[in-house]
Amino acid sequence: VMVNTTLGAVGGGFTAFLKMTLLNERKITAEGLSHGVLSGLVAITAGCLWIGNGSSFVVGSLGAIIGMISKEAIEWAKVDDVVAAVSVHGANGFFGTVAIALWAEPWPCLGEGPVGLFFARNPEESAAAFSLLRVQIWGCLLITAFSMITTFITVVVMNQVPTLNFRLERCMELSGLDELEHGMVNEDQDFKVAIRDLVENLAKGSGKPSELTLACQHALKCITLQHAMTESKRS
């Protein structure tokens, strides 16, 4: 189990590395590599007990590809998925569950277990693999439907409570929850701080410290406005 899980992660990371090397102008990013590794891990998790070593690497590699495609599709649809949870856990959880019916191998030490379609040795095992494939697909679809319905109901109910409302005010969206909720400074905030310091120095150098507060507020307002205009153009 540990070896197969590791091989799935290696396959996912290797595929993500190749993709970034060949299609991303050789720019390797920590985010892209981590996404590939996690996609491979999730893809092999369901079948790591029954899938062989080589197949584990293949499943992890395919999981990375599925994760990248689903991530790009979600971004194209302009759906907010900050941590890529849907592409990593949703898409690859589905794929990994179905992969059992395709790549599971017969292991004498495990007794009777599932045999995947690619390793079926006779018509009976092929028929059983097809039956398992249908069960896995229907199971994933039902779990997806159940999760969507229960999540929708939960969010609607929570939004009726003012203190639990998920919708943020526009100013909070532009500033970012890292700063407002967690006290963390991101790149955008670093830029704001740099502009504020520049305005302070200019105000002090001009001999008009009384205009310091107004100048800082105006600079930050311009930055926020530019951010909002950029978002509007993208949408």
HELIX and SHEET records of a PDB file:
HELIX    1   1 MET A    2  LEU A   23  1                                  22    
HELIX    2   2 ALA A   30  THR A   45  1                                  16    
HELIX    3   3 ASN A   53  TRP A   76  1                                  24    
HELIX    4   4 ALA A   85  ALA A   85  1                                   1    
HELIX    5   5 VAL A   86  ALA A   91  3                                   6    
HELIX    6   6 ASN A   92  TRP A  103  1                                  12    
HELIX    7   7 PRO A  108  LEU A  110  5                                   3    
HELIX    8   8 LEU A  117  PHE A  119  5                                   3    
HELIX    9   9 PRO A  123  MET A  158  1                                  36    
HELIX   10  10 PRO A  162  LEU A  164  5                                   3    
HELIX   11  11 ARG A  170  SER A  175  1                                   6    
HELIX   12  12 LEU A  177  HIS A  182  1                                   6    
HELIX   13  13 GLU A  187  GLY A  205  1                                  19    
HELIX   14  14 PRO A  209  GLU A  211  5                                   3    
HELIX   15  15 LEU A  212  ARG A  234  1                                  23    
END                                                                             
